[in-house]
Amino acid sequence: MFDYETLKMLWWLLIGVLLIGFVITDGFDMGVGALIPVIGKSDDERRIMINSIAPHWDGNQVWLLTGAGAIFAAWPAVYATAFSGFYVAMMLTLFALFFRPVGFDYRSKIEDPRWRNSWDWAIFIGGVVPPIVFGVAFGNLLQGVPFILDDFLRSQYQGGFLDLLNPFALLVGLFSLTLFVLQGSTWLQMKTDGALRQRARLVSMICAPLAVVLFALAGVWIANGIDGYVITSIGDLSGPANPLLKTAEVQPGAWLANYDKYPLTMTAPAVGLLFPLLTWVASKYNRSGFAFFCSSITQTGVLLTCALSMFPFILPSSIDPNFSFTVWDAVSSEKTLNIMTIAAAVFLPIILSYTTWCYLKMFGRLGKEFMAKYKHSAY
């Protein structure tokens, strides 16, 4: 179908698409969850917030599950190393995600303020913890992960959970949470009305400039305080996927090298800085649909910035750069990638089609009239 080198590059792009789909869609429902006890001032308002994401959150989760599954199938060595090295963080994320479906389903079963407030905070945890963990993970990827490979390519993680909580990673975690809350607040601008919509609008106008500041601060930190990785020699890009067949080294400013080599890639960080400002403008002038669009493009620009900065590295090793996993040497076999490509060509359009149908079907705002009509059947 495709040659091996093309397949390697294709699956780097496809996994990027899956992750972008996740941060845009799951980003807004986690952002809404994080805002429920913050801007929802009454029980009806909090139920409206929950019901604004109720038709979509489980479908949105498909992007996360599919992304993780694609990493497992296309980059098995990356999956094994990252998911074992970040095991505690991953379990923390998983248990936080448990709170969301349970909270949505059980919150309104009992008309007791203490019961409902408890579930509101549980949903809050499910909306706050995953974005922070994802951001911390990306912050550690940019610094390198402490793992080694033996002669049989078995990875051994040499760090601990607390090592992940370094200052730069925490900054990226805060930035990630800000982006998710921004996405959620712009979604609420589109889906709600009255005082609740105005409070969501205010949150957007706070988070948008904060996102610009944190993104710029992270960029300055990378440029001046974090060394990047470069490949010094590599064999045939269509050859066997063996990370020990290449050599790499750490160099100051290496994460910026692709922008010098390919100036067009500067579009990604430019988008990450410009579109939050456009989100602020759109929110200020009550253009809720455009605000959500600009926030979604912001997510895309930020994720592309990280991917383009690190390319072709996927999981760099801070212990020995030669052990690092790249697009060219961390992949499955050519046959596996071909089968995955056929499956993606068949099922990805189906997923996009029913997702689009769902959003169009549930289009419109939720307000007091909605709660009055569906008080006993809505979440």
VENBELDA-V908037 format. One record per backbone hydrogen bond with DSSP energy under -1.0 kcal/mol. NH is the residue of the N-H (numbers start at 1). CO is the residue of the C=O. Records with the same first field share a line. If there is no record, write none. Layout:
NH->CO, CO
This chain:
7->3
8->4
9->5
10->6
11->7
12->8
13->9
14->10
15->11
16->12
17->13
18->14
19->15
20->16
21->17
22->18
23->19
24->20
25->21
26->22
27->22
29->25
30->26
31->27
32->28
33->29
34->30
39->35
40->36
41->39
46->42
47->43
48->44
49->45
50->46
51->47
52->48
53->50
56->53
57->53
60->56
61->57
62->59
63->60
65->61
66->62
67->63
68->64
69->65
70->66
71->67
72->68
73->69
74->70
75->71
79->75
80->76
81->77
82->78
83->79
84->80
85->81
86->82
87->84
90->86
91->87
92->88
93->89
94->90
95->91
96->92
97->93
98->94
102->98
103->99
104->100
105->101
106->102
107->103
109->106
112->110
116->112
117->113
118->114
119->115
120->116
121->117
122->118
123->119
124->120
125->121
126->122
127->123
128->124
129->125
132->128
133->129
134->130
135->131
136->132
137->133
138->134
139->135
140->136
141->137
142->138
144->140
145->316
147->145
148->156
150->154
153->150
156->148
158->146
164->161
166->164
170->166
171->167
172->168
173->169
174->170
175->171
176->172
177->173
178->174
179->175
180->176
181->177
182->178
183->179
184->180
185->181
186->182
187->183
188->184
189->185
190->186
191->187
192->188
198->194
199->195
200->196
201->197
202->198
203->199
204->200
205->201
206->202
207->203
208->204
210->206
211->207
212->208
213->209
214->210
215->211
216->212
217->213
218->214
219->215
220->216
221->217
222->218
223->219
224->220
225->221
228->251
230->249
232->247
233->247
239->236
242->240
245->242
246->243
247->233
249->230
251->228
254->251
256->253
257->254
260->256
261->257
262->258
265->262
266->263
267->264
268->265
270->266
271->267
272->268
273->269
274->270
275->271
278->274
279->275
280->276
281->277
282->278
283->279
284->280
285->281
286->283
287->282
288->286
291->287
292->288
293->289
294->290
295->291
296->292
297->293
298->294
299->295
300->296
301->297
302->298
303->299
304->300
305->301
306->302
307->303
308->304
309->305
310->306
311->307
313->310
314->325
315->325
318->145
323->320
324->321
325->315
327->312
330->326
332->74
337->333
338->334
339->335
340->336
341->337
342->338
343->339
344->340
345->341
346->342
347->343
348->344
351->347
352->348
353->349
354->350
355->351
356->352
357->353
358->354
359->355
360->356
361->357
362->358
363->360
366->191
371->367
372->368
373->369
374->370
377->374
378->374
